[in-house]
């Protein structure tokens, strides 16, 4: 898959990751087994650079199918994936140090998706 970095825009996050989220690519075949995993740091910022992935030029386009997809994260093809769900990957040491990303805190408090 052809890759190109855009603007070298960084997410501002620093390793190690506190949580991660899997995002499906907007294309189906032959990309059904490929997705993007976005790691977040303790402040809730994405780690790494924003990257644009392009479809292969010989793939047919469906109605409304985008030719490119821009996101933070890394392409993966793991067997286990949980699309749009946060996975807490903090170590015990990180938890004791007070590392709690806002996304994880919102899930703990039961306020995810509630405005204000």
N, C-alpha and C positions, 0 to 999 in steps of 0.2 A: 504494500500500500504506500503510495507516495505521501510523504509528510513534509510540512513546511511550518516553521515557527512564525507567529505573527507578532510583531512589535516587541518581542521579548518581554511581554507583559508578565510580571511575576505576581503570584498570589499573595506574597507577603508572609506566608507561613514558613516555619522552620521545623526541621525534623527534630525529634521523632514524631510520627503521626499519633494522634490521640483517637481519631475515629476516621472511618472511610465510608464512601458511598459508591455504589455501582450504578452507572448510567448506560442504558442501552443505546447503541448507535441508531441513527434515524433510518438506516437502510436495513433491509431484511436479507435476502439471498444475494450473494454468498457470505454475508457478514453475520449470520444468525448466531454464531458462536463467539463473536468478538464484542467486547464492551469496554467501557472506560471506567477505571477505578480512580476516584478522586480522594486523596488523603487530606485530612485537615489537622492543623496543630491545636494546641491547648486554647488558643484565642479564637478558634473557629475559622481561621483563614486557610484557603487551599494552599497546599505545598507544591512548588514547582512553577513552570511556565505555562502560559496559555498556548495551546497547539491547535492547528487546523489540520484535519484529516480530510482527504479528497477521495471520492469514489474512483474506481478504475474507469477509464474513458470508454471501454467497450461494454460496460454494464448498461442494460436498458434502464431508462428512467420511467418511473411510474408517474401518474398525475400528482403533482405537488411534492415530488421527491426531491430533496435538496441535493446539490452536487458536492457540498462541503459541510463539515461539522466542526465547530470550534468549542473547545472545552479545556479546563485544567485536567490533569490526571494522566494516566498511562493506559495504553491499550493492553487488555488482558483477554485470556480465553480459559479461565479457570472453570472447573466443573461446578463448583459452588459459587453462586452469585445471587445477590438479593437486590434487585433493582429498586432504587430510590429509598432504600432503608439504610439507616445509619448502623454501622458495625463498630462497636466500642472495642478498640485495640489498645487501650491504655494498660500499662503495667501497674503493679501494686505501688511501686515507687512513685509513678506519676500521679496516682490518685492521692497518695499521702502528701504529695507536694502541692495539692490543691488544683491539679489540672482537670478542668471540667469545661469543655467547649460549650458555647451557648446552644448549639444544636442538641447536644446530649442533655443539657440541663432542661431544655424545653420538653424533651420526651419524658424525663423523670417527673417533671411537674405536671405533665398532662396538658400542657398548653400549646402543643404543636398545632399549627394551622389556625390558631385563634388570634385574630388581629388585636393589636393594642396590648 
